Amino acid sequence: MFTRGSKLVAALTFIVAISGCTAVKNTGDALFGPGREEAKLTPRDATYRDLLNLPLPKGKILAAVYNFRDQTGQYKPAPSSSFSTAVTQGAASMLMNVLNESGWFIPLEREGLQNLLTERKIVRAALAKPNAPENNPMLPSLVAANILLEGGIVAYDTNIRTGGAGARYFGIGADEQYRVDQITVNLRAVDIRSGRVLHSVLTSKTVYSKAISADVFRYVKFKRLLEIELGTTTNEPAQLAMLSAMESAVIHLISQGIISNSWALDNPDDINNPVLQYYLNESTAVL
């Protein structure tokens, strides 16, 4: 005969066994939980739409990007690894994508220049062989850039603004907290012939994080405690914020160059383009 205590133990054992079977059956549930999405193109901010809606240039600019470094020296806070940086180390690749999407620049491969030169040496070695076909064309020389784009991620400031609100009544409560970080990038255009810095732009973008939680902690009966906790957090990806800051920097660089006659519009009347006017007015507002 089962005692009351043994019945409770048996019931708990049954529940644990059922939970274990469910966990085994649903192995990989973490891959199909809330927020799971299939692979897709990287989402972009409103600045990407502005980038695509820029008016056409009189001629595309040959631009070289050797590097776009992380100059912040920031690492992720504990409990993350002390060797994990706060911002991405692939900023140069992201900038090349932004330049290509703008329609104003022809980006030239310079970050992997050594790999490119090695491949060209292999081709030349094959063409130099005695049995090489005579109709094989020789490699043309590499294209030289008109401008050199330099810069980097110059600042990553955490907790520039924090806040929240909450309430509790008879053991039932809810609260909301938020945190705002800020990332800053610098982009400058350098004249290849003279080394003169034609234009330099600093742009910033906030990184927003929010946490919402609710809980219940109260006695429903003598020695019967009810505890319930619910919560969700939303963290804006830092790399997407940086991508948006880069897009804004490229648009500002283009608009400054148009005003300074460093490059020109295909149609001069496009100076009244809403996107250009918005960014030109933004520059004026800062001043």
C-alpha positions in Angstrom: 0.0 0.0 0.0 1.3 3.4 -0.9 1.6 6.1 1.7 0.7 9.7 1.0 4.4 10.6 0.6 5.1 7.7 -1.7 2.2 8.7 -3.8 3.6 12.2 -4.2 7.0 10.8 -5.1 5.4 8.5 -7.7 3.4 11.4 -9.2 6.5 13.6 -9.4 8.5 10.7 -11.0 5.7 10.2 -13.6 5.7 13.9 -14.4 9.5 13.9 -14.8 9.4 10.8 -17.0 6.7 12.4 -19.2 8.8 15.6 -19.4 11.9 13.6 -20.3 10.1 11.7 -23.1 8.7 15.0 -24.4 12.2 16.5 -24.4 13.6 13.5 -26.2 10.8 13.6 -28.7 11.2 17.3 -29.3 15.0 17.3 -29.5 16.1 20.5 -31.3 13.0 22.5 -30.0 15.5 25.4 -29.5 15.8 25.7 -33.2 12.1 26.0 -33.7 11.2 28.2 -30.8 9.9 31.8 -30.8 11.8 34.1 -33.1 13.2 31.4 -35.3 13.5 32.5 -38.9 14.8 31.0 -42.1 18.0 32.3 -43.7 17.3 35.5 -45.6 18.9 38.7 -46.7 20.2 40.9 -43.9 17.4 43.4 -42.9 18.2 47.0 -43.5 17.2 50.3 -41.9 15.5 53.3 -43.5 19.0 54.6 -44.5 19.2 51.8 -47.0 16.1 53.0 -48.8 17.7 56.5 -48.9 20.8 55.0 -50.4 18.9 53.3 -53.2 16.9 56.5 -54.0 19.9 58.7 -54.6 20.0 60.4 -58.0 22.4 59.1 -60.6 26.0 60.5 -60.8 27.6 61.9 -63.9 30.1 59.2 -63.7 30.8 56.4 -61.1 33.8 57.0 -58.9 36.6 54.3 -58.6 37.1 53.9 -54.9 39.6 51.7 -53.0 39.0 50.5 -49.4 42.0 48.9 -47.8 40.6 48.6 -44.3 37.8 49.9 -42.0 39.1 49.1 -38.5 37.5 48.8 -35.1 39.2 51.7 -33.3 37.0 51.6 -30.2 39.0 49.1 -28.1 35.7 48.0 -26.6 34.9 44.5 -25.5 31.6 42.9 -24.5 30.8 43.2 -20.8 30.8 40.3 -18.5 29.7 37.5 -18.5 30.8 37.5 -22.2 34.3 36.5 -23.1 36.9 39.2 -22.4 38.3 38.5 -25.9 34.9 39.2 -27.7 34.8 42.6 -29.2 31.7 44.9 -28.8 31.6 45.6 -32.6 32.1 43.5 -35.7 35.5 43.1 -37.2 34.1 42.8 -40.8 33.3 46.5 -41.2 35.3 46.8 -44.5 33.2 44.1 -46.1 30.1 45.9 -45.0 31.3 49.2 -46.4 32.1 47.6 -49.8 28.5 46.4 -50.0 27.2 49.9 -49.1 29.4 51.6 -51.7 28.3 49.1 -54.4 24.6 49.5 -53.5 24.8 53.3 -53.7 25.3 53.4 -57.4 27.9 56.2 -57.1 31.0 54.1 -56.6 32.9 51.3 -58.2 34.6 49.5 -55.3 38.0 48.1 -56.0 39.3 45.0 -54.2 42.1 46.1 -51.9 41.5 44.3 -48.6 42.3 41.0 -50.3 44.9 42.5 -52.6 47.6 40.0 -51.9 45.3 37.1 -52.8 44.4 38.9 -56.1 48.0 39.4 -56.9 48.8 35.8 -56.2 46.1 34.6 -58.6 47.4 37.0 -61.3 50.9 35.5 -60.9 49.5 32.0 -61.4 47.8 33.1 -64.6 51.0 34.8 -65.9 53.0 31.7 -65.1 50.6 29.6 -67.1 50.8 32.0 -70.0 54.6 32.0 -70.0 54.8 28.2 -70.6 56.0 27.2 -74.1 52.9 25.1 -74.8 50.5 27.9 -73.9 47.9 28.6 -76.6 48.9 31.7 -78.6 45.4 33.1 -78.5 45.3 33.4 -74.7 44.9 37.1 -73.9 47.4 38.7 -71.5 46.2 40.1 -68.2 45.4 43.8 -68.3 46.8 45.9 -65.5 44.8 46.5 -62.4 42.5 49.6 -62.4 43.7 52.5 -60.3 41.3 54.2 -57.9 40.3 57.9 -58.1 39.8 58.2 -54.4 40.8 56.3 -51.3 38.1 55.8 -48.6 39.5 55.6 -45.1 38.1 55.6 -41.6 36.8 53.2 -39.1 34.5 52.6 -36.1 35.7 55.3 -33.8 33.4 55.0 -30.7 31.0 52.6 -29.0 29.5 54.2 -25.9 27.4 52.1 -23.6 24.5 53.1 -21.3 24.3 56.6 -22.6 20.6 56.5 -21.5 18.8 54.0 -19.3 15.4 53.9 -17.7 12.3 51.9 -16.9 9.1 51.7 -15.0 7.3 49.1 -12.8 4.5 48.4 -10.4 3.7 45.7 -7.8 0.5 45.0 -5.9 -0.2 42.1 -3.5 2.7 40.1 -4.9 1.8 40.8 -8.6 4.1 43.0 -10.5 5.4 44.1 -13.9 8.3 46.2 -15.1 9.9 47.5 -18.2 13.6 48.6 -18.6 15.5 50.0 -21.5 19.1 50.8 -22.4 20.6 52.9 -25.2 24.1 52.5 -26.5 25.7 54.5 -29.4 28.0 53.6 -32.2 30.0 56.2 -34.2 31.8 55.7 -37.5 34.1 58.0 -39.5 34.4 58.0 -43.3 36.7 60.2 -45.3 37.6 60.5 -49.0 41.2 61.0 -49.8 42.5 62.3 -53.2 44.9 59.7 -54.7 47.0 62.3 -56.5 47.6 64.7 -53.7 46.7 62.8 -50.5 44.4 65.6 -49.5 41.4 64.7 -47.5 38.5 65.9 -49.6 35.6 65.2 -47.2 35.3 63.7 -43.8 32.0 62.5 -42.1 31.1 61.4 -38.6 27.8 59.6 -38.2 26.2 58.0 -35.1 23.5 55.4 -34.6 21.9 54.3 -31.3 21.7 50.6 -30.3 18.4 50.1 -28.4 17.7 47.3 -25.9 14.5 46.6 -24.0 13.4 44.1 -21.4 9.8 43.5 -20.2 9.0 41.2 -17.3 6.0 40.2 -15.1 5.9 38.0 -12.0 3.5 36.7 -9.4 4.7 35.9 -5.9 1.9 35.2 -3.3 0.5 32.7 -1.0 -2.8 31.2 -2.3 -3.3 29.0 0.8 -1.5 28.2 4.0 1.9 26.9 3.0 0.9 27.1 -0.7 3.1 29.6 -2.6 2.4 30.6 -6.2 5.3 31.8 -8.3 5.0 32.8 -11.9 7.7 34.6 -14.0 7.4 35.8 -17.6 9.7 38.0 -19.6 11.1 39.0 -22.9 14.1 41.0 -24.1 14.8 42.8 -27.4 18.3 43.8 -28.4 19.0 45.7 -31.6 21.9 44.0 -33.4 25.0 46.2 -33.1 26.2 45.3 -36.6 22.9 46.4 -38.2 23.2 49.8 -36.3 26.7 50.1 -37.6 25.6 49.3 -41.2 23.0 52.0 -40.9 25.6 54.5 -39.7 27.8 53.5 -42.7 24.9 54.1 -45.1 24.3 57.5 -43.6 28.0 58.3 -43.8 28.2 57.4 -47.5 25.1 59.5 -48.3 26.5 62.5 -46.4 29.9 62.0 -48.2 28.1 62.1 -51.6 26.0 65.1 -50.8 29.1 67.0 -49.5 31.0 66.2 -52.6 28.2 67.5 -54.8 28.1 70.8 -53.0 31.9 71.1 -53.2 32.0 70.1 -56.9 34.2 67.1 -56.1 31.8 65.0 -58.2 28.6 65.9 -60.1 25.1 64.8 -60.7 24.0 63.4 -64.1 21.1 65.9 -64.0 21.9 69.1 -62.1 18.3 69.6 -61.3 18.5 66.4 -59.1 20.0 68.6 -56.4 16.4 69.1 -55.3 16.0 65.3 -54.8 14.2 64.8 -51.4 16.9 62.4 -50.2 19.8 64.8 -50.9 17.8 67.7 -49.5 17.1 65.8 -46.3 20.8 65.0 -45.7 22.0 68.5 -46.7 19.5 70.0 -44.2 20.7 67.6 -41.5 24.2 68.8 -42.0 23.0 72.4 -41.7 21.0 71.6 -38.6 24.1 70.2 -36.9 25.9 73.5 -37.6 
